[in-house]
Amino acid sequence: MATTRISWALSAATEIIISVPDQQLALIDRGKLISKYAISTSKFGLGDGNGTYRTPLGTLFVSAKFGDRLPAGAVIRNRVPTGELVNVNAPGRDAIVSRVIWLRGMEQQNRSARDRCIYIHGTPEERRIGMPASFGCIRMRSRDVIALYDLAHIGMHVTVTPKRVADFIRPEEPSLLARAD
């Protein structure tokens, strides 16, 4: 669920924070929360080894995006739309749908992320959003990943962290024009 609607251009300082304990993805610009979404990280925990199915920790960046103008629920296989549409919570379906935001690691601890095809992507298994359920990727509701896709840009920093979203939000500073009573 998005907390705000974005109607302005994001600054170059805007980053994506993925909080594993909160199971939330937040867009944050210089300490200010822009938008927040429920997500699902790996049910196998955190890490970056090949074949571990874990979500990598640390600083990554958006290296590619796929799915421009696809309808919600459009199945994407190997970063190519198949032409199939899957309904939300369709039984027995664990497809990548709607949009793909491909991540590349920037640190030793997540250097394999791109080769492992770690994505932020839509899932038809929306009932499992908010709990660890993926095989390493960051899953989102289709409507949320479509909104994020339109805001994210190639090169945007993404931090996957064991911290809470609140740890990245700077408290509001009082206005210089505020009157003391």
N, C-alpha and C positions, 0 to 999 in steps of 0.2 A: 504494500500500500504506500503510495507516494504521500509525503507530508505536505508538499507544496507544489504549485504549478510554476514552471519556469517560463518567464516571459521576457527575459533579457539575455544578452550574450554572457557566457561565463568567461571569467578572466583566465589568463594563462596559469594562474596559481591554483586553479580548481583541481582537486584530486579526488580519486575514489578511495574510500576507506571501507574495507571489508572486515567487520568484526565477527570473529568466529564465536565467541561466547554469546553475543547478542543475536547471531544469525541475521545480521543486517548489513546492508550496503548503504553507505552515505556519500553524497557529494558534498564536499566541504571546500570552501573558498576562504583562505586566510583565517581559519578558525571559526568561520560562520557556517552553520548547517544550511545547505541549500535544499536538499531533498534526501529522503531516506526510504529504503525499500526492504521488505523481508526477503531473505534468501535461503538457500540450502548449500552448505559446504559438504565435504566428503564424510561419508559414514565410516570411513576407515581412519579418520584423523588427519593429522598434519604431517607433511613431509614432501620430498621431491624425488625419491628414487623411482626409476623406471619400473613399471609393473606393480607399484604399491597402491595405486588408486587413491592417493592422499592429495589434499589441497596444499599447495606450496605456500609457505610463509614468506613475508618480507616484501621488498619493493619490486614491483614489476611495472610494465608499461603496456599500453594498448599498441599492438603491433599491426593489427589488421582488423577490418570489420566486413561482415558478410550479411546479406539479407535486405538490402535497400528495398523498401516499398513492398516487401512480402506481407501477405495477410497474417494475422495472428493465427498460430497453430500450423503454419507451413513447415513441413519437415525439411530439415537441412542435413544432408549426409556428405561428409568429406567437403564441407563448406560450399556445397552446391544444392540448390533447392530441388527436391524430387518431384514436385507437383502434387504431392499428397498433403491433405490437411487433416490434423488430428484434433479431436475435441478435448477440452480440459477434462482431466481425470479419466481419460479413456482407459478401460481395463486392459492390462497387459502391455501398455505402451510406455516406453522410456526413451522417447526420441528427443533429439535436439530440435527445437522449433523456434520460429519467429525471427530471431536475430542471433548472430554469433559475434562476440567481441573477443578476439584472440590475444592472449597475453604472452609476453616474453619477460623472463626473469632478468633482473639487473644485479643480482648478488650470487655468490657461490652457492648459498643455500637453496636457490630456486632456478639455477641455470638451465635445468631440463624442462622448464614449464612449456616453452614453445614446442619442443620436440614431442612432448607428451600431449600436445593439443589441449592445453588447459584454456578453457573458454569461460566467459560469462555468457550464458545463453538461456533461452526460454525452455521451459519444460511443460509437458502436459500434466505431470504429476504435481499439480498445484496444491493438493491436499497435504503434501509433505514439505511444503515451503515453511520455514521457521524452525526446522530441525535438520541435523546432518543426515543427508540421504543420497548424496551424489557419489560418483566414482572419481572425484578429484576436481571437477569443474565447480563453478559457482552458478547455481540454478536460480532462475527468477520466474515470476509469473510473466506470461507473454506481454500483457499490457505494460508491465514495468520495464522489461528489457527493451521494448520498443521505445519507450520514453528515454531510457538511459542511452540507448544507441544513438538517438538524435542529438544528445548532449555530449557524448564522449568523442574525443578526437584522437587520431593517431599520435602517439607520443605521450598521451595523458598518463600521469603516474597513478598506479594502483598499489595500495598497501594492504596486504592480508596480515592481520594482527590478532594476537590473543588478548588485546586490550578492548575495552568497550568504546563505542562510538563517542560517548560523553567525554572520554579522555582527550579527544581531538577538538572539542568545541571550546573556544575561548569565551569566557564570561563577557556579557555585554558591559561596555564601559559607560559610565554615566556621561551624559551630555554636558559640555561646558556651559550650555545655556540653562541647565537645570537650576531651579531656584531652591535655595536652602530655606526651609521653614523653621 
